[in-house]
Amino acid sequence: MNEIVNLLRKRISLWKHTRIVRQSGIFDDGYYLAQLGERGPPGDLITHYVSVGEKLGLRPSKKFDPSFYGSRYPDVASSGRNLLSHFVTHGVQEGRLGRPQTEEFETAEVALDQTKRTILLLVHELSRTGAPILGWNIGRYLKKNFEYNIVVVSLSSGDLADKFTDEFDIVISFDGISHNDEAQFQSIAKSALSRFRPDYILANSIITFPLANEFFKLGVPVIGLVHEFATFAIHMREIAKTMQNLSELVFPAEVVRRSSFEKFPSLKMRPSHIIAQGRSEVPHTKHAPKRGVSALAEFRSGADFVVIGVGTLEWRKGVDLFVSAAATAKRKAPKIKLRFVWIGSVHGSGYELKEFLNEQVARSGVTEIVEFLEAVPDLDWAYASADAFFLSSRLDPLPNVSIEAVSRGLPLVCFENGSGMAEIMSNDADAKQLVVPYLDASAAADVFIRMASDQLWMDRKKAAMERVANQRFDMKAYVTKLDVLGRSITLARSPSS
């Protein structure tokens, strides 16, 4: 009787896992048969894989490697269940890998011009956010002006994946890699180096530094672009430690470099540079909604003066200070029709913050002048309809949106010591008047009131913004400086030097 019961259980299990594999879409008949050769079974291939093939180490397709899965996740292997079935029903949701990530290099189309040198650009994700957008622009300028092959390696994908693919020679993105997965980073670095042989590496943001560090160990020059205040990198201390192992570090402003030196004193021994990035072009999205004249009129809602803020709703962005400035401005200048509009997405803990912000707006009596709008791909209409930009961040190195605003001549108000933008503006006599004491929302409100009531003063601030933009935010000059730095390190390491 027990034998019959066990036989029935095995058949039910076989049927169950065969059904899961069949519905997964991962199984490739041709790929599986190619491994079997003349041993091809007469019956159903998927049934053969589940009952026999997986135990032999045969792969159902390029998308899954049972030998890799079993060795990487011994808890699954020891359970005795079908590995592909587990990957489909549990592994994907748990973030487990179905095959070695370095296989991305093997399947990448060889599209490199052998007459050109190659640069490897590391980005942490392919999303429509600050660092990836800057990385996209850096790569474009390198490709266009210096005729490099550009290979992009991203630790995670995102909504700009198609834009990166359209622009660069090879783009390889992974499914997300833990910052402490040293074995994966070592494997990726070795595979990329042997396949692409880059002149140097540009590591765009501190999150990519653990991977960049593995390239550095293999003797490849690495330039690390630090876009983060160390205060917010401190929770990633192990990542930040890798900053000490890169060839050169580039900061957007002295206030950002000083922050890193204070948290990690040993960095003072590393070569570092202050280079403010240029104005980034934002990749346009196909079928993105267009805002017309009527939409701009609606945005202003009859206001005399409109202040905008842009960014993800999070505590670091100082959105509460944005609301406080609105409340103070309304109280001090009740006759001026002001409007404060924040444009940005909400993720994770941001939803809780949004509830507190709504309470703040209501309790401050500014529901009629403060509004939160969802993030949009194209902010042209917002810049065109606003009178001023408020960079209310507690700490923000040099966000792209602030450069965009200043480049459009939009007067920008920010906090002293709170951003690289404040440092840059403080070098211009007129622009300096828009830099208010740290986290002083009342002082910011006073500036907005004066701009709204003194047109001559306002015009001087617009001119100051254009002056600052022309002097400091040139993307071509920024990328040229990075390339000169990369070439110099490469030359210094060459055997003939």
Long-range contacts (C-beta under 8 A, 24 or more apart in sequence): 14-47, 14-50, 14-51, 16-85, 17-50, 17-81, 17-82, 17-84, 17-85, 18-44, 18-46, 18-47, 18-50, 20-82, 20-84, 20-85, 20-88, 20-89, 21-46, 21-49, 21-50, 21-60, 21-82, 21-84, 21-85, 21-88, 22-46, 24-84, 24-88, 26-60, 26-61, 26-63, 26-64, 26-84, 26-88, 27-60, 27-61, 28-60, 28-61, 28-62, 28-63, 31-59, 31-60, 31-61, 31-62, 32-58, 32-59, 32-60, 32-61, 35-59, 49-84, 50-82, 50-84, 50-85, 54-82, 54-83, 54-84, 60-84, 62-99, 62-103, 62-107, 63-98, 63-99, 64-98, 64-99, 65-98, 65-99, 65-100, 65-103, 68-97, 68-98, 68-99, 68-100, 69-96, 69-97, 69-98, 69-99, 72-96, 72-97, 95-175, 95-176, 97-175, 100-187, 101-174, 101-175, 101-177, 101-184, 101-187, 101-188, 102-187, 102-188, 102-190, 102-191, 104-172, 104-173, 104-174, 105-172, 105-188, 105-191, 105-192, 105-195, 106-191, 108-170, 108-172, 108-195, 109-170, 111-169, 111-170, 112-149, 112-151, 112-169, 112-170, 112-196, 113-149, 113-169, 116-147, 116-148, 116-149, 117-148, 117-149, 117-199, 118-148, 118-149, 118-150, 118-151, 118-196, 118-197, 118-198, 118-199, 119-148, 119-149, 119-150, 119-151, 119-198, 119-199, 119-200, 119-201, 119-202, 119-486, 120-151, 120-153, 120-192, 120-196, 120-198, 120-200, 120-201, 120-202, 120-215, 120-220, 121-150, 121-151, 121-152, 121-153, 121-168, 121-201, 121-202, 121-204, 122-152, 122-153, 122-154, 122-155, 122-201, 122-202, 122-203, 122-204, 122-208, 122-211, 122-212, 123-152, 123-153, 123-154, 123-155, 123-204, 123-205, 123-208, 124-154, 124-155, 124-156, 124-204, 124-205, 124-207, 124-208, 125-154, 125-155, 125-156, 125-157, 125-158, 125-173, 126-154, 126-156, 126-157, 126-158, 126-159, 126-160, 126-161, 126-163, 126-164, 126-171, 126-173, 127-158, 127-159, 127-160, 128-158, 128-159, 128-160, 128-282, 128-283, 128-377, 129-312, 130-227, 130-399, 130-400, 130-401, 131-204, 131-205, 131-227, 132-158, 132-160, 132-204, 133-160, 133-280, 133-282, 133-283, 133-400, 134-204, 134-227, 134-277, 134-280, 134-400, 135-202, 135-204, 135-205, 136-160, 136-163, 136-164, 136-167, 136-280, 136-283, 137-278, 137-280, 137-281, 137-475, 137-479, 138-202, 138-204, 138-478, 138-479, 138-482, 139-164, 139-167, 139-168, 140-167, 140-281, 141-475, 141-476, 141-479, 142-479, 142-483, 143-167, 143-168, 143-169, 145-476, 145-479, 145-480, 146-483, 148-199, 149-196, 151-192, 151-196, 151-198, 153-188, 153-192, 153-211, 155-207, 155-208, 155-211, 160-283, 163-283, 170-196, 177-211, 179-207, 179-210, 179-236, 179-238, 179-239, 180-210, 180-238, 182-210, 182-214, 185-210, 185-211, 185-213, 185-214, 186-214, 188-214, 189-214, 189-215, 189-217, 189-218, 190-214, 190-218, 193-218, 193-220, 199-486, 199-487, 199-490, 200-247, 200-486, 200-487, 200-489, 200-490, 202-482, 202-486, 203-246, 206-233, 206-236, 206-239, 206-240, 206-243, 207-236, 207-239, 209-239, 209-240, 209-242, 209-243, 209-246, 210-238, 210-239, 210-242, 212-242, 212-246, 213-242, 213-245, 213-246, 216-245, 216-246, 216-247, 217-245, 219-493, 221-247, 221-248, 221-486, 221-489, 221-490, 221-493, 222-246, 222-247, 222-248, 223-247, 223-248, 223-249, 223-250, 223-482, 223-485, 223-486, 223-489, 224-248, 224-249, 224-250, 225-250, 225-482, 226-250, 226-251, 226-252, 226-256, 226-257, 226-260, 226-397, 227-252, 227-256, 227-397, 227-398, 228-256, 228-397, 229-256, 229-259, 229-395, 229-396, 229-397, 230-259, 230-260, 230-262, 230-263, 230-264, 231-259, 231-263, 231-395, 232-316, 232-395, 233-260, 233-263, 234-263, 240-264, 243-267, 243-270, 244-269, 244-270, 246-270, 247-271, 247-489, 248-272, 248-273, 248-485, 248-489, 249-273, 250-274, 250-275, 250-482, 250-485, 251-275, 251-397, 252-276, 252-277, 252-397, 252-398, 252-420, 253-397, 253-398, 253-419, 253-420, 253-421, 253-423, 253-424, 254-423, 255-417, 255-419, 255-420, 255-422, 255-423, 256-397, 256-398, 256-420, 273-481, 273-485, 275-478, 275-481, 275-482, 276-398, 276-420, 276-424, 276-472, 276-473, 276-478, 277-398, 277-403, 277-473, 277-475, 277-478, 278-403, 278-473, 278-474, 278-475, 278-476, 278-477, 278-478, 278-479, 279-403, 279-404, 279-407, 279-469, 279-473, 279-474, 279-475, 280-400, 280-403, 280-404, 280-475, 281-475, 282-377, 282-378, 282-379, 282-400, 282-404, 284-377, 284-378, 285-377, 285-378, 288-376, 288-377, 288-378, 289-376, 290-378, 291-378, 291-380, 291-381, 295-381, 296-381, 296-384, 296-385, 299-341, 299-381, 299-382, 299-385, 300-339, 300-385, 301-339, 302-337, 303-337, 303-338, 303-339, 303-369, 304-336, 304-337, 304-338, 304-452, 305-336, 305-337, 305-338, 305-339, 305-387, 305-388, 305-448, 305-451, 305-452, 306-338, 306-339, 306-340, 306-341, 306-385, 306-386, 306-387, 306-388, 307-338, 307-339, 307-340, 307-341, 307-386, 307-387, 307-388, 307-389, 307-390, 307-448, 308-340, 308-341, 308-342, 308-343, 308-382, 308-383, 308-386, 308-388, 308-389, 308-390, 309-340, 309-341, 309-342, 309-343, 309-344, 309-389, 309-390, 309-391, 309-392, 310-342, 310-343, 310-344, 310-379, 310-382, 310-389, 310-401, 311-344, 311-393, 311-396, 311-399, 311-401, 312-344, 312-345, 312-346, 312-347, 312-350, 312-375, 313-342, 313-344, 313-345, 313-346, 313-350, 313-353, 313-354, 313-357, 313-372, 314-349, 314-350, 314-353, 315-353, 315-394, 316-393, 316-394, 316-395, 316-396, 317-344, 317-392, 317-393, 317-394, 317-396, 318-392, 318-393, 318-394, 318-415, 318-439, 319-344, 319-353, 319-357, 319-392, 320-356, 320-357, 320-360, 321-392, 321-394, 321-439, 321-441, 321-444, 322-390, 322-392, 322-441, 323-357, 323-360, 323-361, 323-364, 323-366, 323-370, 324-360, 324-364, 324-441, 324-442, 325-390, 325-392, 325-441, 325-442, 325-444, 325-445, 325-448, 326-364, 326-366, 326-369, 326-370, 326-445, 327-364, 327-365, 327-366, 328-441, 328-442, 328-445, 329-445, 329-448, 329-449, 330-365, 330-366, 330-369, 332-445, 332-446, 332-449, 333-449, 333-452, 333-453, 336-449, 336-452, 336-453, 338-369, 338-448, 338-452, 339-369, 339-370, 339-371, 340-366, 340-369, 340-370, 340-371, 340-390, 341-370, 341-371, 341-372, 341-373, 341-382, 341-386, 342-370, 342-371, 342-372, 342-373, 343-372, 343-373, 343-374, 343-375, 343-376, 343-379, 343-382, 344-372, 344-373, 344-374, 344-375, 345-374, 345-375, 379-404, 383-408, 383-410, 386-410, 387-411, 387-451, 387-452, 387-458, 388-412, 388-413, 388-448, 388-451, 389-413, 390-414, 390-444, 390-448, 391-415, 391-418, 391-419, 391-421, 391-422, 392-441, 392-444, 393-418, 393-419, 394-418, 394-439, 395-419, 396-420, 396-421, 398-424, 403-469, 403-473, 405-465, 406-465, 406-468, 406-469, 406-473, 407-465, 407-469, 407-473, 408-465, 409-462, 409-463, 409-465, 409-466, 409-469, 410-462, 410-465, 411-451, 411-458, 411-461, 411-462, 411-464, 411-465, 412-465, 413-444, 413-447, 413-448, 415-439, 415-440, 415-444, 424-468, 424-472, 425-464, 425-468, 428-464, 428-467, 428-468, 429-464, 430-460, 430-461, 430-463, 430-464, 430-467, 431-461, 431-464, 431-465, 431-467, 431-468, 433-461, 434-461, 434-464
